[in-house]
């Protein structure tokens, strides 16, 4: 089941204070990016944040589950926490700070 665009838009709005946040459609679901790093996914209208030591410490007791079959477990943020924009933005800010920037892509057609 694909995630509802309204759900994605709501979560992106709630994360406005975390930094430069955007959502990209990926295989029928959404990847959430903050300051150029993929930090979370929205799959089946559920929010999964990439696990980091700081994110786990900040979130406290939180369920972990894979966002799709075969994926590594992520922090599963309950929908009742989505209304707390300050908490949600802080979780994403902390997690983003611990994630590496993606490697730059090589231009197509160049050989090394």
N, C-alpha and C positions, 0 to 999 in steps of 0.2 A: 504494500500500500504506500503510495507516494505521500509525502508530507504536503499539507495545505500551505499555499503561498501566504495566507493570512497569518499562520503560525510563524513562518519564517520572518515575515515583516515585523511582527510583534517582538520577536526575540532580538532581531537586529536593532530595533528602536530602543529596547531595554538596555542594550549594550553600548549605546552611544557614548557613554562616559568612559568606556574602556580604551578607546583609541579609534583608529580608522578601521571600522568594522564593515565587512561586506559578506554577502552570501553568493556562492556560485553553484549552479545546478550541476550535479555530478551523478550520472547513472540513475536519474529519477529522484534523487534525494539531494541534500544540500551540504556543502562544506562551508564552514564559517571561518573567515579570515580576520585577523586583527593585526594591524601594522605589518602586513605582508606575510604573516605566518598562519598556516592552517591550525586553528586552535580547537575547533569543535565541529560536530556534525549534527544535522537534524535529520533523523531517519524515522519514518513511521510516526511523525509528530512527537518525537521524543528528542530531548537535548542531551548529547553526549559530549563531554569535554575531555580533551586529551589529558591523561593522568600525568601530573608532575608532583614532585615532593611537596612543593609549596602549595599547590592546588589542593592536594589531599589534606594537608595540615589546616588550611583555611576552611575547607568544606566540613571538616569533622567527620562524623559518621555519615557516610553516603554510599549508596549502592554502586556497584560496578557491573557493567554488562557490555558485551560487544554490540556495536551499532548495526552490524549485519553479520550473517554467518561467516565464520572464518576470520573475523577481525579480532584484534587484541581488545581486551576489556578497557572501557573508558568510564569516567565518572558519569553516572546517570543522574541528571538533575531533575528532580520531581517537578511537575508542572506547577505545583503550589508555591515553589520558590521563584518562578519566573516573574511574579509581580513585584518582587523586591529588587528593583533595578540596581540599587547601590551594591547589594550583596553579589548579584550576578556579574556586574561589571568588575567588581574587585576580584572575583574568582577568575575571570577571563584575563584581567590585567596580570595577575600573579602567574597564571599558567603561561601566558604569552611570553613573559620575561624569561622563562626557563626553556623555551623552545628555540632551536636554532633557525636562522634564516635559511630558506631554501637556496640550493645552489643555483647560480644563474644558468639559464639555458643557452646552449651554443646555437649560433645562427644556423639555420638549415642550409645545407649545400656546402658547408665548409668541412674539409678533411683535416685531421690532425696528424 
